[in-house]
Amino acid sequence: TGSSNFPITAGAYDTSFNGGSSFDITTSLGDHDDGCDIFIAQIDGETGGLVACTFAGGTGNDGLNSSPLLEYNYADVFRGEIIIDEDESVYITTSTSSQDFPTTALSAQASFGGGLTDGVVFKMNSNLSVMQWSTYFGGSADDSGYSLQQDSEGNFYVTGGTNSSNLPTSAGALTTNNPGGVSGYVTKFD
């Protein structure tokens, strides 16, 4: 959202709009003169009422993949995913250009990697009042977070796009370096 008056609920994790830089999407998606933040909202399935809503982000644009290199499919500019586990915890992956996106002490990558965007992955409690863990995922060029899935052991697989030659990889991975240009990635988080 680019709205500073978005309907954030009392007790939300982040009640303030941090915005970012102005940008214009050249399609019908519109302009965001004050930048954008991620919002997460819980809607009552029976009444349609707002149960909980929070902002998430730093002082750059959040929830926006501003890399023209990583925009391949329709809506890649705003691509991300949210899933809920059996305990109703909320997991999100998307992209950020904020160099001060909130990360937690046990994050896999505590600081912004570089480029126009990094992927970001985070977990919130069910009423959106606590960010339980949060991490960047990116190298020194452009990176994005598009989708995530949980396995039966509670681990998470995250996928996205990268133009980084130094995206973090693990020993024994199928491919440990970017062959050049834009590539997809799959990574596993505890």
Backbone as a chain_set.jsonl record, in Angstrom:
{"seq": "TGSSNFPITAGAYDTSFNGGSSFDITTSLGDHDDGCDIFIAQIDGETGGLVACTFAGGTGNDGLNSSPLLEYNYADVFRGEIIIDEDESVYITTSTSSQDFPTTALSAQASFGGGLTDGVVFKMNSNLSVMQWSTYFGGSADDSGYSLQQDSEGNFYVTGGTNSSNLPTSAGALTTNNPGGVSGYVTKFD", "coords": {"N": [[0.829, -1.189, 0.0], [0.349, 2.289, -0.627], [-0.755, 3.99, 1.087], [-0.863, 6.101, 3.796], [-2.836, 6.207, 5.655], [-3.902, 3.702, 5.952], [-6.097, 1.121, 7.179], [-4.973, 0.253, 9.997], [-4.869, -1.898, 12.814], [-5.404, -1.654, 16.403], [-2.732, -2.532, 18.563], [-1.185, -3.674, 16.627], [1.775, -4.969, 14.994], [3.339, -3.025, 13.574], [2.471, 0.211, 13.341], [2.924, 2.43, 11.829], [3.239, 4.079, 8.698], [5.926, 3.717, 6.597], [6.725, 4.212, 4.038], [8.605, 5.132, 1.13], [10.514, 5.587, -1.85], [9.163, 7.556, -4.524], [7.296, 6.024, -7.135], [6.246, 4.951, -10.399], [4.043, 2.861, -11.907], [3.791, 1.725, -15.08], [1.485, 0.631, -16.042], [-1.995, -0.034, -15.516], [-1.806, -0.096, -12.792], [-1.082, 2.084, -11.314], [0.204, 5.091, -9.621], [2.581, 5.59, -7.004], [3.205, 7.901, -5.059], [4.314, 8.319, -2.526], [5.842, 6.11, -2.033], [5.854, 2.637, -0.898], [4.571, 0.316, 1.528], [4.475, -2.976, 2.943], [1.409, -4.538, 3.721], [-0.338, -6.572, 6.019], [-3.267, -8.28, 6.491], [-5.885, -9.587, 8.474], [-8.909, -11.015, 7.829], [-12.213, -11.503, 8.937], [-13.732, -14.518, 8.252], [-16.453, -15.032, 8.271], [-17.917, -12.64, 8.682], [-16.603, -10.726, 7.205], [-15.327, -8.664, 8.393], [-12.615, -6.586, 9.613], [-10.103, -8.092, 11.367], [-7.392, -8.04, 12.246], [-4.612, -5.958, 11.39], [-1.549, -4.918, 9.988], [1.319, -2.881, 9.212], [4.402, -3.665, 7.493], [7.786, -3.213, 7.119], [10.566, -1.138, 5.992], [12.309, 1.948, 5.441], [12.546, 2.08, 2.704], [11.009, 1.017, -0.415], [8.673, -1.532, 0.055], [7.51, -4.849, -0.553], [7.586, -4.554, -3.205], [8.958, -5.35, -6.257], [11.344, -3.855, -7.739], [13.16, -4.284, -9.728], [13.868, -4.25, -13.075], [15.049, -6.347, -14.401], [14.162, -8.641, -13.121], [11.495, -8.764, -13.62], [9.456, -10.647, -15.238], [7.115, -12.176, -15.645], [3.567, -11.426, -15.718], [2.593, -9.238, -13.177], [4.873, -9.631, -11.623], [6.059, -7.465, -10.454], [4.75, -6.999, -8.062], [4.847, -9.435, -6.828], [4.627, -12.002, -4.367], [4.141, -14.054, -1.465], [1.866, -15.434, 0.935], [1.384, -17.631, 3.621], [-0.312, -19.765, 5.954], [0.31, -21.587, 8.904], [-0.457, -24.669, 10.736], [-0.685, -23.788, 13.341], [-1.618, -21.297, 13.034], [0.272, -19.341, 12.578], [1.81, -16.796, 10.597], [3.393, -16.659, 7.49], [5.532, -15.009, 5.239], [6.835, -14.136, 2.064], [8.513, -11.837, -0.01], [9.629, -8.929, -1.804], [12.062, -6.355, -1.117], [13.308, -3.005, -0.949], [14.274, -1.76, 1.167], [16.863, -0.841, 3.267], [16.768, -1.024, 5.897], [14.937, -2.935, 6.69], [13.009, -4.664, 9.108], [14.796, -7.07, 10.815], [15.455, -10.101, 12.649], [17.217, -11.364, 15.571], [18.111, -13.999, 15.075], [18.294, -14.185, 12.343], [18.914, -15.417, 9.011], [20.244, -13.783, 7.267], [21.176, -10.769, 8.134], [21.502, -8.22, 7.052], [20.919, -5.961, 4.282], [21.609, -7.125, 1.023], [22.322, -5.872, -1.414], [22.107, -4.255, -4.681], [19.021, -3.437, -6.439], [16.856, -4.633, -5.113], [16.191, -6.994, -2.464], [15.241, -10.322, -1.581], [12.89, -11.089, 0.988], [11.99, -12.801, 3.942], [9.625, -13.636, 6.364], [8.112, -14.282, 9.613], [5.079, -14.027, 11.372], [3.049, -13.72, 14.344], [-0.319, -15.006, 14.941], [-2.138, -12.906, 15.433], [-0.918, -10.747, 14.342], [0.772, -9.095, 15.844], [3.376, -9.523, 16.586], [6.57, -9.85, 15.188], [8.041, -12.737, 14.587], [10.3, -13.999, 13.463], [12.658, -12.822, 11.014], [14.245, -12.301, 7.896], [16.578, -11.116, 5.468], [17.123, -12.152, 2.049], [19.454, -12.322, -0.225], [21.939, -11.401, -2.694], [24.64, -9.379, -3.962], [23.514, -8.131, -6.162], [20.351, -7.751, -7.906], [17.568, -9.211, -6.282], [14.725, -11.285, -5.528], [11.778, -12.331, -3.73], [9.392, -14.775, -4.264], [7.669, -17.01, -3.738], [6.618, -19.416, -1.241], [6.713, -22.469, 0.647], [5.727, -24.829, 3.085], [7.254, -27.711, 4.571], [6.615, -31.097, 5.811], [8.055, -31.222, 8.148], [8.189, -28.714, 9.137], [9.981, -26.96, 7.997], [10.885, -24.371, 5.613], [10.561, -23.759, 2.155], [11.719, -21.495, -0.121], [11.317, -19.554, -3.03], [12.475, -17.612, -5.805], [13.695, -14.912, -7.85], [16.966, -14.099, -9.125], [19.743, -11.983, -9.803], [22.172, -12.013, -8.81], [25.576, -12.908, -8.396], [26.56, -13.914, -6.113], [24.635, -15.071, -4.427], [23.611, -16.564, -1.391], [24.484, -19.949, -1.012], [24.401, -23.502, -0.308], [26.712, -26.103, 0.67], [26.956, -28.868, -1.49], [24.69, -28.313, -2.917], [22.541, -28.375, -5.828], [23.263, -26.465, -7.799], [25.778, -24.179, -7.223], [26.514, -21.662, -7.969], [25.586, -18.728, -9.793], [24.952, -19.05, -13.172], [25.114, -16.841, -14.761], [23.485, -13.832, -15.663], [19.908, -13.671, -15.218], [18.512, -15.838, -12.869], [16.531, -18.485, -11.412], [15.926, -19.418, -7.995], [15.931, -21.819, -5.334], [15.562, -22.181, -1.931], [16.1, -23.474, 1.374], [14.765, -22.948, 4.545], [15.142, -23.192, 8.057]], "CA": [[0.0, 0.0, 0.0], [0.957, 3.598, -0.586], [-1.647, 4.812, 1.925], [-0.431, 6.302, 5.182], [-4.016, 6.069, 6.519], [-4.434, 2.347, 5.807], [-6.765, 0.78, 8.444], [-4.166, -0.577, 10.887], [-5.609, -2.143, 14.052], [-4.724, -1.459, 17.679], [-1.897, -3.653, 18.955], [-0.47, -4.211, 15.464], [3.236, -4.96, 15.069], [3.848, -1.755, 13.069], [1.314, 1.071, 13.087], [3.286, 3.618, 11.058], [3.605, 3.955, 7.293], [7.298, 4.179, 6.401], [6.825, 4.689, 2.665], [9.778, 4.862, 0.319], [10.645, 6.554, -2.935], [8.057, 7.63, -5.474], [7.437, 5.215, -8.341], [5.101, 4.93, -11.298], [3.875, 1.635, -12.671], [3.302, 2.22, -16.372], [0.232, -0.029, -16.399], [-3.133, 0.51, -14.771], [-1.602, -0.291, -11.355], [-1.085, 3.405, -10.716], [1.375, 5.747, -9.061], [2.768, 5.57, -5.552], [4.04, 9.07, -4.842], [4.969, 8.25, -1.229], [6.428, 4.785, -1.859], [4.897, 1.62, -0.45], [4.854, -0.636, 2.598], [3.689, -4.2, 2.965], [0.406, -4.662, 4.768], [-0.882, -7.91, 6.237], [-4.574, -8.104, 7.115], [-6.699, -10.775, 8.769], [-10.321, -10.702, 7.618], [-13.126, -12.508, 9.482], [-14.319, -15.286, 7.156], [-17.918, -15.045, 8.323], [-18.517, -11.313, 8.603], [-15.843, -9.842, 6.334], [-14.764, -7.574, 9.19], [-11.18, -6.544, 9.825], [-9.714, -8.642, 12.666], [-6.071, -7.499, 12.561], [-3.912, -5.433, 10.219], [-0.295, -4.264, 10.333], [2.328, -2.587, 8.21], [5.706, -4.296, 7.678], [8.744, -2.648, 6.187], [11.52, -0.125, 6.4], [12.133, 3.264, 4.825], [12.501, 1.928, 1.254], [9.769, 0.401, -0.884], [8.527, -2.92, 0.498], [6.47, -5.539, -1.302], [7.746, -4.103, -4.579], [10.131, -5.812, -6.99], [11.616, -2.733, -8.643], [14.194, -4.655, -10.687], [13.328, -4.604, -14.396], [15.625, -7.632, -14.797], [13.418, -9.737, -12.498], [10.09, -8.672, -14.012], [9.315, -11.497, -16.408], [5.701, -12.537, -15.77], [2.596, -10.431, -15.282], [2.491, -8.979, -11.74], [6.117, -9.86, -10.89], [6.381, -6.247, -9.715], [4.177, -7.09, -6.72], [4.738, -10.849, -6.46], [5.001, -12.468, -3.043], [3.17, -15.071, -1.022], [1.562, -15.561, 2.355], [0.765, -18.899, 4.002], [-0.633, -19.911, 7.372], [0.55, -22.967, 9.325], [-1.524, -25.262, 11.557], [-0.797, -22.996, 14.566], [-2.078, -19.998, 12.557], [1.358, -18.381, 12.361], [1.751, -16.225, 9.253], [4.695, -16.633, 6.83], [5.47, -14.157, 4.06], [8.021, -13.784, 1.294], [8.312, -10.804, -1.026], [10.85, -8.177, -2.108], [12.212, -5.077, -0.427], [14.471, -2.167, -1.221], [14.616, -1.132, 2.445], [18.101, -1.292, 3.893], [16.48, -1.139, 7.326], [13.808, -3.835, 6.942], [13.226, -5.257, 10.434], [15.227, -8.461, 10.905], [15.536, -10.566, 14.034], [18.548, -11.792, 16.0], [18.487, -15.283, 14.5], [18.057, -14.168, 10.894], [19.947, -16.018, 8.17], [20.969, -12.664, 6.65], [20.69, -9.622, 8.893], [21.602, -6.94, 6.357], [20.584, -5.87, 2.859], [22.725, -7.625, 0.232], [22.714, -4.929, -2.452], [21.238, -4.184, -5.847], [17.784, -2.67, -6.24], [15.975, -5.322, -4.161], [16.501, -8.298, -1.876], [14.103, -11.069, -1.075], [12.718, -11.054, 2.437], [11.117, -13.866, 4.451], [9.381, -13.395, 7.786], [7.027, -14.991, 10.298], [4.364, -13.236, 12.38], [2.044, -14.473, 15.09], [-1.635, -15.009, 14.287], [-2.87, -11.63, 15.535], [-0.089, -9.745, 13.668], [1.34, -8.159, 16.812], [4.787, -9.837, 16.83], [7.371, -10.449, 14.121], [8.756, -13.78, 15.317], [11.617, -14.001, 12.829], [12.689, -12.106, 9.745], [15.563, -12.309, 7.275], [16.798, -10.811, 4.056], [17.772, -13.195, 1.262], [19.912, -11.704, -1.459], [23.351, -11.138, -2.913], [25.016, -7.989, -4.221], [22.725, -7.577, -7.272], [18.906, -7.743, -7.673], [16.981, -10.475, -5.83], [13.307, -11.173, -5.189], [11.114, -13.476, -3.11], [8.106, -14.936, -4.943], [6.763, -18.044, -3.247], [7.137, -20.262, -0.186], [5.925, -23.657, 0.985], [6.215, -25.502, 4.283], [7.266, -29.169, 4.488], [5.995, -31.796, 6.948], [8.901, -31.039, 9.328], [8.13, -27.315, 9.538], [10.95, -26.137, 7.271], [10.291, -23.599, 4.533], [11.227, -23.627, 0.876], [11.431, -20.188, -0.7], [11.82, -19.422, -4.389], [12.409, -16.27, -6.362], [14.615, -14.635, -8.941], [18.205, -13.448, -8.726], [20.765, -11.582, -10.757], [23.395, -11.972, -8.007], [26.537, -13.997, -8.563], [26.954, -14.365, -4.781], [23.492, -15.453, -3.595], [24.069, -17.625, -0.492], [24.152, -21.335, -1.334], [24.95, -24.458, 0.655], [27.544, -27.166, 0.111], [26.19, -29.995, -2.008], [23.51, -27.869, -3.666], [22.546, -28.718, -7.258], [24.096, -25.442, -8.425], [26.247, -23.279, -6.163], [26.784, -20.319, -8.482], [24.718, -18.257, -10.864], [25.675, -19.183, -14.438], [25.127, -15.551, -15.445], [22.162, -13.299, -15.963], [18.839, -13.9, -14.251], [18.24, -17.252, -12.563], [15.652, -18.769, -10.307], [16.581, -20.111, -6.886], [15.126, -22.465, -4.297], [16.354, -22.305, -0.71], [15.379, -24.086, 2.493], [14.963, -22.292, 5.826], [14.692, -23.91, 9.254]], "C": [[0.869, 1.246, 0.0], [0.175, 4.545, 0.312], [-1.138, 4.912, 3.35], [-1.594, 6.14, 6.154], [-4.683, 4.702, 6.34], [-5.017, 1.911, 7.151], [-5.987, -0.228, 9.3], [-4.894, -0.699, 12.221], [-4.743, -1.899, 15.283], [-3.931, -2.714, 18.032], [-1.113, -4.277, 17.821], [1.036, -4.106, 15.676], [3.804, -3.597, 14.674], [2.66, -0.894, 12.66], [1.651, 2.276, 12.21], [3.704, 3.268, 9.633], [5.006, 4.531, 7.105], [7.558, 4.658, 4.977], [8.098, 4.271, 1.968], [9.856, 5.92, -0.757], [9.447, 6.466, -3.876], [8.328, 6.715, -6.661], [6.128, 5.201, -9.104], [5.108, 3.602, -12.034], [3.187, 2.03, -13.969], [2.077, 1.471, -16.877], [-0.881, 0.612, -15.589], [-2.972, 0.36, -13.261], [-1.401, 1.017, -10.615], [0.247, 3.88, -10.172], [1.393, 5.573, -7.551], [3.736, 6.699, -5.22], [4.838, 9.007, -3.55], [5.621, 6.894, -0.974], [5.389, 3.792, -1.384], [5.46, 0.77, 0.676], [4.039, -1.897, 2.356], [2.581, -4.022, 4.005], [-0.019, -6.119, 4.823], [-2.184, -7.704, 6.992], [-5.237, -9.453, 7.341], [-8.16, -10.343, 8.697], [-11.166, -11.837, 8.196], [-13.852, -13.198, 8.334], [-15.832, -15.3, 7.142], [-18.526, -13.672, 8.096], [-17.833, -10.392, 7.593], [-15.22, -8.679, 7.068], [-13.263, -7.701, 9.356], [-10.859, -7.008, 11.24], [-8.392, -8.035, 13.114], [-5.421, -7.01, 11.278], [-2.666, -4.688, 10.683], [0.472, -3.874, 9.078], [3.53, -3.481, 8.492], [6.646, -3.675, 6.659], [9.684, -1.657, 6.817], [11.261, 1.162, 5.646], [12.245, 3.238, 3.306], [11.158, 1.36, 0.846], [9.765, -1.078, -0.525], [7.342, -3.558, -0.206], [6.525, -5.197, -2.776], [9.05, -4.657, -5.148], [10.435, -4.753, -8.048], [12.702, -3.043, -9.668], [13.579, -5.01, -12.037], [13.886, -5.939, -14.901], [14.799, -8.808, -14.289], [11.927, -9.697, -12.792], [9.916, -9.423, -15.33], [7.852, -11.83, -16.684], [4.819, -11.389, -15.302], [2.549, -10.395, -13.755], [3.744, -9.335, -10.959], [6.528, -8.644, -10.068], [5.9, -6.355, -8.27], [4.114, -8.527, -6.199], [5.279, -11.11, -5.063], [3.979, -13.513, -2.629], [3.041, -15.038, 0.487], [0.938, -16.929, 2.575], [0.59, -18.922, 5.519], [-0.366, -21.36, 7.763], [-0.576, -23.448, 10.242], [-1.701, -24.542, 12.887], [-1.264, -21.573, 14.283], [-1.003, -18.919, 12.561], [1.359, -18.004, 10.888], [3.178, -16.126, 8.695], [4.566, -15.884, 5.517], [6.837, -14.107, 3.382], [7.621, -12.769, 0.239], [9.645, -10.127, -1.274], [10.862, -6.869, -1.341], [13.412, -4.32, -0.96], [14.907, -1.437, 0.041], [15.914, -1.71, 3.001], [17.952, -1.394, 5.403], [15.215, -1.969, 7.578], [14.046, -4.523, 8.282], [13.61, -6.738, 10.337], [15.355, -8.82, 12.378], [16.926, -11.14, 14.302], [19.007, -13.083, 15.327], [18.276, -15.329, 12.989], [19.223, -14.813, 10.151], [20.832, -14.949, 7.537], [20.422, -11.383, 7.258], [20.7, -8.315, 8.125], [21.295, -7.079, 4.864], [21.801, -6.262, 2.037], [23.226, -6.663, -0.824], [21.783, -4.991, -3.644], [20.022, -3.327, -5.559], [16.891, -3.297, -5.181], [16.646, -6.575, -3.625], [15.187, -9.014, -1.633], [14.051, -10.89, 0.426], [11.731, -12.148, 2.804], [10.897, -13.586, 5.929], [8.157, -14.141, 8.286], [6.427, -14.059, 11.334], [3.4, -14.137, 13.133], [0.664, -14.243, 14.481], [-2.391, -13.688, 14.397], [-2.042, -10.445, 15.026], [0.49, -8.69, 14.602], [2.835, -8.371, 17.035], [5.421, -10.397, 15.554], [8.291, -11.45, 14.813], [10.142, -14.045, 14.755], [11.513, -13.338, 11.473], [14.109, -12.11, 9.211], [15.511, -11.76, 5.86], [17.251, -12.097, 3.379], [18.155, -12.58, -0.069], [21.413, -11.542, -1.494], [23.557, -9.675, -3.244], [24.285, -7.358, -5.401], [21.236, -7.683, -6.918], [18.4, -9.141, -7.331], [15.53, -10.236, -5.439], [12.856, -12.439, -4.473], [9.721, -13.607, -3.696], [7.151, -15.903, -4.254], [7.425, -18.833, -2.126], [6.167, -21.398, 0.102], [6.554, -24.321, 2.191], [6.205, -27.01, 4.063], [6.701, -29.775, 5.762], [6.799, -31.662, 8.235], [8.93, -29.591, 9.802], [9.172, -26.421, 8.9], [10.248, -25.426, 6.12], [11.182, -23.577, 3.307], [10.767, -22.32, 0.258], [12.042, -20.159, -2.097], [11.641, -17.99, -4.869], [13.358, -16.146, -7.525], [15.851, -13.933, -8.426], [19.043, -13.081, -9.93], [22.125, -11.533, -10.057], [24.289, -13.163, -8.295], [26.941, -14.584, -7.215], [25.758, -14.629, -3.868], [23.945, -16.593, -2.675], [23.574, -19.003, -0.944], [24.791, -22.238, -0.293], [25.781, -25.509, -0.063], [26.648, -28.311, -0.351], [24.942, -29.616, -2.771], [23.657, -28.251, -5.135], [23.442, -27.762, -8.041], [24.492, -24.445, -7.351], [26.643, -21.902, -6.668], [25.836, -20.003, -9.628], [25.488, -18.346, -12.182], [25.737, -17.885, -15.235], [23.734, -15.108, -15.797], [21.179, -13.592, -14.853], [18.592, -15.395, -14.107], [17.175, -17.333, -11.494], [16.471, -19.399, -9.194], [15.519, -20.804, -6.037], [16.028, -22.597, -3.084], [15.485, -22.827, 0.421], [15.772, -23.369, 3.781], [14.428, -23.166, 6.945], [13.51, -23.152, 9.843]], "O": [[1.971, 1.26, 0.549], [0.409, 5.754, 0.305], [-1.001, 3.898, 4.033], [-1.374, 5.956, 7.351], [-5.888, 4.564, 6.553], [-4.477, 2.297, 8.188], [-6.31, -1.415, 9.32], [-5.47, 0.274, 12.709], [-3.514, -1.933, 15.215], [-4.406, -3.831, 17.822], [-0.445, -5.293, 18.013], [1.51, -3.263, 16.437], [4.668, -3.068, 15.373], [1.928, -1.241, 11.734], [0.765, 3.063, 11.88], [4.423, 2.297, 9.398], [5.247, 5.697, 7.415], [8.496, 5.417, 4.734], [8.608, 3.174, 2.195], [9.328, 7.021, -0.599], [8.808, 5.421, -3.995], [9.459, 6.636, -7.141], [5.053, 5.408, -8.542], [6.081, 3.266, -12.709], [2.104, 2.614, -13.942], [1.672, 1.655, -18.025], [-0.704, 1.698, -15.036], [-3.906, 0.656, -12.516], [-1.538, 1.053, -9.392], [1.263, 3.189, -10.245], [0.352, 5.427, -6.912], [4.942, 6.48, -5.112], [5.927, 9.576, -3.472], [5.922, 6.56, 0.171], [4.189, 4.058, -1.453], [6.666, 0.538, 0.762], [3.033, -1.874, 1.646], [2.804, -3.417, 5.053], [-0.055, -6.81, 3.805], [-2.206, -7.029, 8.021], [-5.157, -10.348, 6.499], [-8.591, -9.432, 9.405], [-10.865, -13.009, 7.967], [-14.513, -12.539, 7.531], [-16.436, -15.555, 6.1], [-19.532, -13.544, 7.399], [-18.414, -9.392, 7.171], [-14.641, -7.793, 6.441], [-12.706, -8.794, 9.251], [-11.295, -6.386, 12.209], [-8.282, -7.563, 14.246], [-5.645, -7.572, 10.206], [-2.712, -3.922, 11.647], [0.292, -4.468, 8.016], [3.67, -4.001, 9.599], [6.332, -3.619, 5.47], [9.614, -1.373, 8.013], [10.129, 1.441, 5.253], [12.058, 4.274, 2.668], [10.259, 1.234, 1.678], [10.739, -1.789, -0.773], [6.313, -2.921, -0.431], [5.599, -5.52, -3.521], [10.12, -4.451, -4.576], [9.845, -4.762, -9.128], [13.122, -2.151, -10.405], [12.836, -5.987, -12.13], [13.262, -6.591, -15.738], [14.736, -9.852, -14.939], [11.172, -10.514, -12.265], [10.199, -8.889, -16.403], [7.405, -11.772, -17.829], [5.268, -10.497, -14.583], [2.472, -11.446, -13.119], [3.699, -9.343, -9.728], [7.266, -8.776, -9.091], [6.562, -5.862, -7.356], [3.403, -8.804, -5.233], [6.265, -10.508, -4.639], [3.051, -13.813, -3.381], [3.966, -14.67, 1.211], [0.067, -17.347, 1.812], [1.257, -18.195, 6.255], [-0.765, -22.274, 7.042], [-1.534, -22.716, 10.493], [-2.755, -24.663, 13.511], [-1.303, -20.738, 15.187], [-1.313, -17.728, 12.549], [0.958, -18.795, 10.035], [4.065, -15.578, 9.349], [3.612, -16.092, 4.766], [7.868, -14.044, 4.051], [6.531, -12.836, -0.329], [10.692, -10.703, -0.979], [9.816, -6.341, -0.963], [14.407, -4.917, -1.372], [15.804, -0.595, -0.002], [16.039, -2.921, 3.182], [18.881, -1.794, 6.105], [14.505, -1.74, 8.557], [15.172, -4.928, 8.569], [12.837, -7.554, 9.835], [15.362, -7.945, 13.244], [17.706, -11.371, 13.378], [20.195, -13.233, 15.039], [18.099, -16.407, 12.422], [20.368, -14.763, 10.601], [22.019, -15.174, 7.299], [19.315, -10.962, 6.924], [19.985, -7.384, 8.495], [21.397, -8.158, 4.28], [22.907, -5.794, 2.308], [24.423, -6.628, -1.111], [20.78, -5.703, -3.618], [19.981, -2.588, -4.575], [16.235, -2.58, -4.425], [17.546, -7.138, -4.249], [14.141, -8.379, -1.494], [15.058, -10.573, 1.059], [10.763, -12.397, 2.085], [11.849, -13.329, 6.666], [7.296, -14.568, 7.516], [7.143, -13.389, 12.078], [2.986, -15.181, 12.632], [0.498, -13.388, 13.611], [-3.209, -13.38, 13.531], [-2.403, -9.288, 15.241], [0.677, -7.538, 14.212], [3.501, -7.508, 17.606], [4.875, -11.302, 14.923], [9.209, -11.063, 15.537], [11.074, -14.295, 15.519], [10.446, -13.291, 10.86], [15.065, -11.944, 9.968], [14.519, -11.924, 5.149], [17.709, -13.026, 4.045], [17.307, -12.345, -0.93], [22.078, -11.546, -0.458], [22.754, -8.825, -2.859], [24.422, -6.155, -5.625], [20.894, -7.703, -5.736], [18.746, -10.122, -7.989], [15.152, -9.126, -5.065], [13.483, -13.491, -4.6], [8.938, -12.659, -3.638], [5.949, -15.643, -4.191], [8.652, -18.913, -2.062], [4.969, -21.301, -0.162], [7.779, -24.373, 2.308], [5.281, -27.544, 3.451], [6.346, -29.05, 6.691], [6.282, -31.958, 9.312], [9.623, -29.272, 10.767], [9.245, -25.237, 9.226], [9.159, -25.821, 5.703], [12.396, -23.4, 3.404], [9.569, -22.069, 0.13], [13.138, -20.672, -2.321], [10.771, -17.259, -4.396], [13.775, -17.142, -8.116], [15.799, -13.246, -7.405], [19.049, -13.781, -10.943], [23.11, -11.072, -10.634], [23.815, -14.291, -8.424], [27.59, -15.629, -7.163], [25.856, -14.433, -2.656], [24.612, -17.514, -3.147], [22.389, -19.187, -1.222], [25.618, -21.796, 0.504], [25.582, -25.774, -1.249], [25.69, -28.671, 0.332], [24.205, -30.489, -3.229], [24.772, -28.429, -5.625], [24.273, -28.189, -8.843], [23.632, -23.922, -6.643], [27.066, -21.056, -5.88], [25.356, -20.892, -10.332], [26.572, -17.773, -12.296], [26.363, -17.848, -16.294], [22.894, -15.92, -16.187], [21.561, -13.743, -13.692], [18.48, -16.12, -15.096], [16.941, -16.374, -10.759], [17.588, -19.862, -9.426], [14.353, -20.409, -6.034], [17.153, -23.08, -3.204], [14.269, -22.637, 0.417], [16.956, -23.202, 4.075], [13.386, -23.806, 6.801], [12.957, -23.566, 10.861]]}, "num_chains": 1, "name": "protein.A"}
